[in-house]
Amino acid sequence: MNYLSIFQMPKPVNVSGRISSITNSFVNGIIPCISPTENEIKECLQMLGLDPLDLRCSYCNDKSTEWDHFRPLIMNKKPTGYISDIYNLVPSCGKCNQSKGNRPWKSWIISSAKLSPKSRGIQNIEERIKKLQFEYWKEVKPIKFEELVDKELWEKHWDNNKRLNELMKESQEISNKIQIQLKERYNSIVARGRQ
């Protein structure tokens, strides 16, 4: 038996590999969350044809576990201008929410992306798409955030993001050097112990 064929070394953690997550946090951290009224929730569910007593995923009809951002908040590491409000949220299951990510809903729902409704063989996708046209319930346009806040404050926020990203890259270089030294010195200790 070749034991090396069944062994798998864990993937090393990459400090700078977290830069995308940090940038997403910088975007999500500024997105306003506007709580809906009871009437707005009722109207939203009616437009989607959903039963509030048996809330289902707007995309696949599985049991709803969360509310998904219908239009992405982040694209290309920048805010899209959409916010967290009832006009940009729909009931969703975890599978659909995770699969969709930051993709536009209409192209995602008919895509072969892992766990998309199409790839899971969900029936009546065209019917679901028609119901999801509720996006025209209220004309929702992206907000130009940078035009609504003080320029200095906006620039400071993104400067902090840039500095943190640079610090993470520097930390990755230091981590690589530490890892090499540790490996060399550990191997030296092990080799001496075998003598």
Residue pairs with C-beta under 8 A, 6 or more apart in sequence:
12 179
14 172
15 168
15 171
15 172
15 175
16 168
16 169
16 171
16 172
18 168
19 165
19 168
19 169
20 77
22 161
22 164
22 165
22 168
23 77
23 161
23 165
24 74
24 77
26 157
26 158
26 160
26 161
27 73
27 74
27 77
27 78
27 79
28 73
28 74
30 79
30 145
30 157
31 73
31 79
31 83
31 84
32 83
32 84
32 85
33 83
33 84
33 85
34 83
34 84
34 85
34 86
36 44
36 85
36 86
40 86
41 52
41 86
42 52
43 137
44 86
44 89
44 90
44 134
44 137
45 51
45 52
45 55
45 91
47 131
47 134
47 137
48 58
48 90
48 91
48 131
48 132
48 134
49 131
50 56
50 58
50 91
55 63
55 64
55 91
56 62
56 63
56 64
56 91
57 63
57 64
57 91
57 92
57 93
57 96
58 64
58 68
58 90
58 91
58 92
58 128
58 131
58 132
59 68
59 90
59 92
59 93
59 96
59 100
59 105
59 109
59 117
59 122
59 128
59 132
60 93
60 95
60 96
60 117
60 120
60 122
60 128
61 122
61 128
62 93
62 95
62 96
63 93
64 91
64 92
64 93
65 92
65 93
65 94
66 91
66 92
66 93
66 94
66 97
67 89
67 90
67 91
67 92
68 89
68 90
68 91
68 92
68 96
68 97
68 100
69 82
69 84
69 88
69 89
70 88
70 89
70 90
70 105
70 132
70 135
71 80
71 82
71 88
71 104
71 105
71 135
71 140
72 80
72 82
72 101
72 102
72 103
72 104
73 79
73 80
73 82
73 83
73 84
73 102
74 80
74 102
75 102
79 145
80 142
81 141
81 142
81 143
81 144
81 145
82 88
82 140
82 142
82 143
83 143
87 137
87 138
87 140
88 140
90 132
92 100
95 115
95 120
96 115
96 116
96 117
98 115
99 108
99 113
99 114
99 115
99 116
100 108
100 109
100 113
100 116
103 111
103 113
105 132
106 129
106 132
108 116
109 116
109 117
109 118
109 125
109 128
109 129
109 132
110 116
110 117
110 118
110 125
110 129
111 118
111 119
112 118
112 119
113 119
117 125
117 128
118 125
122 128
145 154
146 154
